[in-house]
Amino acid sequence: MSNFFEKHKLKKEIKLCRQTIDEIERKRSRSQSALVQAVLLQETPDERDVEWFNKYTGEITACRNHMIDLQKKLDSLK
């Protein structure tokens, strides 16, 4: 019985990770657009845009790694 609850908990956490990643990617796309525009206009990008892009990219990577770990745990229960 506890195996069932563990699977349910892991699936719920994975879903939350996916939602979090989507949300962070939306935020990151704003700074990404500004960086692309700067590159296309051959201008120096705003340092704040670079910082936000790097911050959000790091958060996405951490969340993806956590989600991969959760998926491995879930797969091992099947």
C-alpha positions as CSV (number, residue, x, y, z in Angstrom):
1,M,0.0,0.0,0.0
2,S,2.8,2.5,0.9
3,N,4.3,1.8,-2.6
4,F,1.1,3.2,-4.2
5,F,1.3,6.4,-2.0
6,E,5.0,6.8,-2.8
7,K,4.3,6.6,-6.5
8,H,1.4,9.1,-6.2
9,K,3.6,11.5,-4.2
10,L,6.5,11.2,-6.8
11,K,4.1,11.8,-9.8
12,K,2.6,14.8,-8.0
13,E,6.1,16.2,-7.4
14,I,7.2,15.6,-11.0
15,K,4.1,17.4,-12.2
16,L,4.9,20.4,-9.9
17,C,8.5,20.4,-11.3
18,R,7.2,20.6,-14.9
19,Q,4.9,23.5,-14.0
20,T,7.8,25.3,-12.2
21,I,10.1,24.8,-15.2
22,D,7.4,26.2,-17.5
23,E,7.0,29.2,-15.3
24,I,10.7,29.9,-15.1
25,E,11.2,29.4,-18.8
26,R,8.5,32.1,-19.4
27,K,10.4,34.5,-17.1
28,R,13.7,33.6,-18.8
29,S,12.3,34.2,-22.3
30,R,12.0,38.0,-21.5
31,S,15.7,38.3,-20.8
32,Q,16.5,35.9,-23.6
33,S,14.6,38.2,-26.1
34,A,16.6,41.2,-24.9
35,L,19.9,39.4,-25.3
36,V,19.0,38.2,-28.8
37,Q,18.0,41.7,-29.8
38,A,21.3,43.1,-28.5
39,V,23.2,40.5,-30.5
40,L,21.2,41.2,-33.7
41,L,21.8,44.9,-33.3
42,Q,25.4,44.2,-32.5
43,E,25.1,46.0,-29.2
44,T,26.4,45.1,-25.7
45,P,23.6,43.4,-23.8
46,D,22.3,44.9,-20.6
47,E,24.2,43.3,-17.7
48,R,20.9,42.8,-15.8
49,D,19.4,40.8,-18.7
50,V,22.5,38.6,-18.7
51,E,22.2,38.1,-14.9
52,W,18.5,37.2,-15.1
53,F,19.1,34.9,-18.0
54,N,21.9,33.1,-16.1
55,K,19.8,33.0,-12.8
56,Y,16.8,31.5,-14.5
57,T,18.9,29.0,-16.5
58,G,20.5,27.8,-13.3
59,E,17.1,27.4,-11.7
60,I,15.8,25.5,-14.7
61,T,18.8,23.2,-14.6
62,A,18.4,22.5,-10.9
63,C,14.7,21.8,-11.3
64,R,15.3,19.5,-14.2
65,N,18.0,17.5,-12.3
66,H,15.6,17.2,-9.4
67,M,12.8,16.0,-11.7
68,I,15.2,13.4,-13.3
69,D,16.0,12.1,-9.8
70,L,12.3,11.9,-9.0
71,Q,11.6,10.0,-12.2
72,K,14.4,7.5,-11.5
73,K,12.9,6.9,-8.0
74,L,9.4,6.4,-9.6
75,D,10.8,4.1,-12.3
76,S,12.5,2.0,-9.6
77,L,9.1,1.5,-7.9
78,K,7.4,0.1,-11.0
